[in-house]
Amino acid sequence: MARSSNRRRYQADFPIYRQLSASQTFAAGISDSISVNKPRVPTSQASGIITFAETHIAQMANEGHKTQTVHDESVADEKMTGNVTTMATGSVALAAAIANQKPQLLSKNMLQLYFIMAVGYLVSTMNGFDSSLMGSINAMKPYQESFGLAGAGSTTGIIFIIYNLGQVAAFPFCGLLADGYGRRLCIFVGCLVVLVGTAVQGSAHSLSQFISGRFVLGFGAAIASAAGPAYTVELAHPAYRGFMAGMYNNFWWLGNILAGWTSYGSNVHLQSSWAWRVPTLVQAGLPAVVMVLILFFPESPRWLIAHDRADEALAILIKYHGDGDANSAIPTLEYNEIVETNSLTKDENAWWDFRELANTRAARYRLGMVIGMAFIGQWSGNNVVSYFMPEMIVQAGITDTNKQLLLNAINPIFSLLGAVWGASLLDKLGRRTMMLGGLTGALLSYCLLTAFTAQTAHNSSLAYAVIASIYVFGFCFAWGFTPLQTLYAVECLENRTRAKGSGLNFLFLNVAMVVNTYGISVGIQKLGWKLYLVYIGWICVEMAVIYLFFVETAGKTLEELKDVFEAKNPVKASIAKTNIELDESSRVVGIVGHGV
């Protein structure tokens, strides 16, 4: 009832919505005249989502289009039946819209979208920069002499984790800014706070000032990072969401590389405290770029619709997802889904009210994915490499500081290559396959790392085998997990809870990092290479959890994931596919039924 009145209201306001509704009426009138073996679909899809595809099929069949074999690389499962290609897809509506519109990768509007997304990606560099920065300057003599520190130990652990404690403290404000004032303003405020923290840390002459600066840095980075993933996912073109949104966290490695090479250069050429101050101050560069540009960019369409600014949202969808064509299929589908989902779920929950994240079975399952991804993303052995690689190199018998920093600076280059390759495969292989594949490589490389490090005391020639194992681990983990660490959690959240949930994701992520990083600092000092055995066992546990409980989010719009989480068995529902048929123009001409 409420849905019908909402549909009439939007029919009056927006011609594109009125056109879609007319098409649905047309489909209902002729559906009996064509042979379409329809799968059973959830209620939310049946009202305006699946009918989009059925309308297109009915029109094509009524026009008498011939069919021939075509190949679509975005869909992995294909079966040949005569001269028709039968494809298995997770979303009939999305597949039909993409096939109908055929997005142009190098159009003017798409190039503008790439630039907007790239600036959004820079938010991710902040955490990557800090990770490499602290690992690098912690090995520098001028830094150790400035504050009376050693390379490892409890004090070093506290200095490292204070950044994460700042991120934990920022958690209550993430929902207020991102949901109340918009994704862009939240990113702007976060970057501004990061600049303040950088100034405090970079000018420190006492350990207390240095620690205070790190706390402020973490606070600002958390605020920006709560909105950054949501902004990029919600703006990403649905035909390429896996790659475009997955690239967000890959820029973590760009920050890591920038910090590593800046630290290496400053340590070689500067002998005073400026050896560590220069890379610390460089940390402000990319957040400053984001802060200057972000307010000139469009707001998230989903945020705009949630705040009764649907006309602005529609214009953005048409420009960037429809290449300026008001009649294009993809923004029509997106707009219909977002409006309908918003009308069914819209409420007046305050920014501080987090009950909606766990008030239903589906919401709790979503929350489980968010928390699970936070811990798996930090407890898979990657923090050992990120923060303590110079110490790992010492364990392998390489004691020259410049050589340690050089090897540390090279590592993220391999990881970035793995992350970009992984992002390009997200939509083709799916999220679950990528995670399991990445952890398999990480497990094998950790086994080699442990074995080689244990023998370096007796055979120094194995030192570079240790380094190679570290690089292989970084490549494998980045391939399977870096694109997904923020993307997957954001995909699993509903539109109305995405900002709050992203903030909660960073809360648990930083809790995991605090426990892990402090434990590593003490453990690597007391246990040495034996610490690696803990991660070998834990990675095995993570793989079992992912296989049994983690859902597949590829191949569906963000709104269609609602049916996955409301299913009796979300994992089974997420990997179920529907077979469709295409004509010579790559347009859907038949829904055959459920695939396997």
C-alpha positions, 0 to 999 in steps of 0.5 A, spaced: 500 500 500 505 504 502 509 502 496 503 503 491 503 511 493 510 512 493 510 509 486 505 514 484 508 520 487 515 518 483 511 517 477 509 524 477 515 527 479 520 523 474 519 521 467 524 515 467 520 512 473 513 513 469 516 510 463 519 504 467 512 503 470 509 503 463 513 498 461 511 493 467 504 494 465 506 492 458 509 486 460 504 484 464 499 484 458 503 480 454 507 475 458 502 470 456 504 470 449 511 468 450 514 462 452 519 464 458 520 459 464 520 464 469 524 462 476 521 464 482 523 470 485 523 474 492 518 479 493 522 485 493 525 483 486 518 481 483 516 488 485 519 492 479 526 489 479 525 482 475 520 485 471 525 490 468 528 484 465 521 480 463 519 487 460 525 487 455 524 479 454 517 480 452 519 486 447 524 482 444 520 476 443 514 480 440 519 483 435 521 476 433 529 477 434 533 472 431 538 469 436 546 467 435 551 465 440 555 471 444 560 471 449 559 475 455 566 475 460 562 478 466 559 471 467 563 465 468 558 460 467 555 458 460 552 452 456 551 452 449 544 450 447 543 450 439 545 457 437 543 460 443 548 462 449 545 460 456 548 464 461 548 463 469 547 470 472 546 472 479 541 478 477 537 477 471 535 485 472 542 487 472 544 482 466 538 485 462 540 492 463 547 491 462 546 487 456 541 493 453 545 499 455 552 496 453 556 501 457 562 505 454 568 505 458 572 511 455 566 515 454 567 522 457 562 521 463 565 515 465 572 518 464 570 523 469 567 518 474 574 515 474 577 521 476 572 522 482 573 515 484 581 516 484 580 521 488 576 517 493 581 512 493 586 517 496 582 516 502 585 509 503 592 511 502 592 514 509 592 508 513 597 505 508 602 510 509 602 510 517 603 502 517 609 503 513 611 509 516 611 507 523 615 500 521 620 504 517 622 510 522 622 505 528 628 502 525 631 509 524 637 511 529 635 518 529 628 516 531 630 511 536 635 517 539 629 522 539 625 518 544 629 513 547 626 507 544 628 500 541 626 497 535 621 492 539 618 492 546 611 494 549 613 502 549 613 501 541 607 497 541 603 502 545 606 508 540 603 503 534 597 502 537 595 509 539 593 510 532 588 505 532 585 507 539 584 514 536 580 510 530 576 507 536 575 513 539 572 516 532 567 511 532 561 514 535 562 520 530 562 517 524 555 515 523 553 523 525 557 526 519 556 520 514 549 519 515 547 526 517 551 531 513 553 526 507 559 522 505 563 528 502 563 532 508 565 527 512 571 525 508 572 533 508 572 533 516 576 527 517 582 529 512 582 536 516 583 532 522 589 528 519 592 535 517 592 537 524 595 530 527 600 530 522 603 537 524 602 535 531 606 529 530 611 531 525 613 537 530 614 533 536 620 534 541 617 529 546 614 522 546 607 525 549 607 530 543 608 524 538 603 520 541 598 525 541 599 527 534 598 519 532 592 519 536 589 525 532 591 522 526 587 516 527 581 520 529 581 523 523 583 517 518 577 513 521 572 519 520 574 519 513 575 512 512 568 511 514 565 515 508 570 513 503 568 506 502 561 507 502 562 513 497 566 509 492 561 503 492 555 507 492 558 511 486 561 505 482 558 503 476 554 497 477 557 493 471 564 494 474 562 495 481 567 489 483 573 492 480 571 500 481 570 499 488 575 494 490 580 499 487 579 503 493 583 499 498 588 497 493 590 505 494 592 503 501 598 500 498 600 506 494 600 510 501 604 504 503 609 505 497 610 512 498 611 512 506 616 506 504 620 510 499 620 517 502 623 514 509 628 510 505 630 516 502 630 521 508 634 516 512 640 515 506 640 523 505 638 526 512 642 524 519 638 528 524 631 528 526 629 530 520 630 523 517 623 521 521 620 528 520 620 529 513 616 522 511 611 524 517 610 531 514 609 528 507 603 524 510 599 530 510 600 531 502 594 526 499 589 528 505 590 535 503 589 533 495 582 530 497 580 535 502 581 540 496 577 536 491 572 532 494 566 538 495 566 539 488 564 532 486 557 529 486 554 526 493 552 519 493 545 518 490 543 513 495 544 518 500 541 524 496 535 519 495 535 517 503 534 525 504 529 526 499 533 529 494 531 524 489 531 529 483 539 530 484 540 523 485 537 521 478 541 526 475 547 523 477 545 516 476 543 518 469 550 522 468 555 517 470 551 510 469 547 512 463 552 516 460 547 522 460 542 518 456 535 519 461 532 513 457 538 508 459 537 502 462 542 501 468 540 508 471 533 506 470 534 500 474 538 503 479 533 508 481 527 504 481 531 499 486 534 505 490 527 508 491 523 502 492 528 500 498 528 506 501 521 507 501 520 500 505 526 501 510 526 509 511 526 510 518 528 516 523 533 512 527 538 517 530 545 517 528 547 514 535 542 509 535 545 502 532 540 497 534 538 497 527 544 493 525 542 487 529 534 488 530 533 482 525 536 476 523 538 478 516 541 484 520 545 480 525 548 476 519 550 482 515 553 484 522 557 478 522 560 479 515 562 486 517 565 483 524 568 477 521 571 481 515 574 486 520 578 480 524 580 476 518 583 482 514 587 484 520 589 477 523 592 473 517 599 475 518 599 481 514 600 486 520 606 482 522 609 484 515 606 491 515 609 494 521 614 489 523 618 487 516 624 491 518 624 486 525 623 480 521 629 482 516 633 482 523 630 475 525 633 473 518 640 476 519 640 482 515 642 488 520 644 494 516 638 499 517 639 502 509 638 495 507 632 493 511 628 500 509 630 498 502 627 491 502 621 494 506 620 499 501 620 494 495 615 489 498 609 493 497 610 494 490 609 486 489 603 487 494 600 493 489 601 489 483 597 483 486 591 487 489 590 490 482 590 484 479 585 481 484 581 487 483 580 486 476 578 478 477 573 480 483 567 480 478 569 474 474 571 469 480 567 472 485 568 474 492 568 468 496 573 464 491 578 470 491 578 470 499 579 463 499 585 463 494 588 469 497 588 465 504 591 459 501 597 462 498 598 466 504 598 459 508 603 456 504 608 462 504 607 463 511 609 455 512 615 457 508 617 463 511 617 459 518 621 454 515 626 458 512 627 463 518 628 457 523 634 455 519 637 462 518 641 461 525 645 455 522 644 457 514 645 465 513 644 464 505 637 463 507 636 470 509 633 472 502 629 466 502 625 469 508 625 475 504 622 472 498 617 468 502 615 475 505 614 478 498 610 472 496 605 472 502 604 480 501 602 478 493 597 473 495 594 476 501 593 483 497 591 479 491 585 475 495 584 480 500 586 488 499 580 489 494 575 486 499 577 489 506 573 495 505 568 493 499 565 486 502 563 490 508 560 495 505 556 491 500 554 487 506 550 493 509 544 496 507 543 503 504 540 506 511 546 502 515 552 503 511 555 509 514 554 506 521 556 499 519 562 502 516 564 506 522 563 499 526 567 495 521 573 500 523 571 500 530 572 492 530 578 493 525 582 497 530 580 493 536 583 487 532 589 491 530 590 494 537 590 486 540 594 484 534 599 489 533 601 490 541 601 482 541 606 482 535 611 487 538 611 483 545 611 476 541 616 478 536 621 480 541 620 474 546 618 468 541 622 470 534 620 466 528 615 461 533 610 467 533 609 465 525 606 458 527 600 462 531 598 465 524 599 458 520 593 455 525 589 461 525 589 462 517 586 455 517 580 457 521 579 463 517 578 459 511 573 454 514 569 460 516 569 463 510 567 457 506 561 456 511 558 462 512 561 468 508 556 470 502 557 471 495 556 479 493 558 479 486 553 479 480 548 483 484 546 490 485 546 492 492 539 492 493 538 485 491 543 483 496 537 484 501 534 477 499 540 474 500 541 475 507 533 474 508 534 467 505 534 461 510 541 459 508 544 466 505 550 462 503 546 458 498 542 463 496 548 467 494 551 462 490 544 460 486 544 463 479 539 464 474 540 462 466 538 467 461 539 467 453 541 473 449 540 475 442 545 477 437 545 484 440 547 481 447 540 483 449 536 478 454 531 474 450 529 468 455 529 466 462 530 459 462 530 457 470 535 456 475 542 454 474 546 451 479 
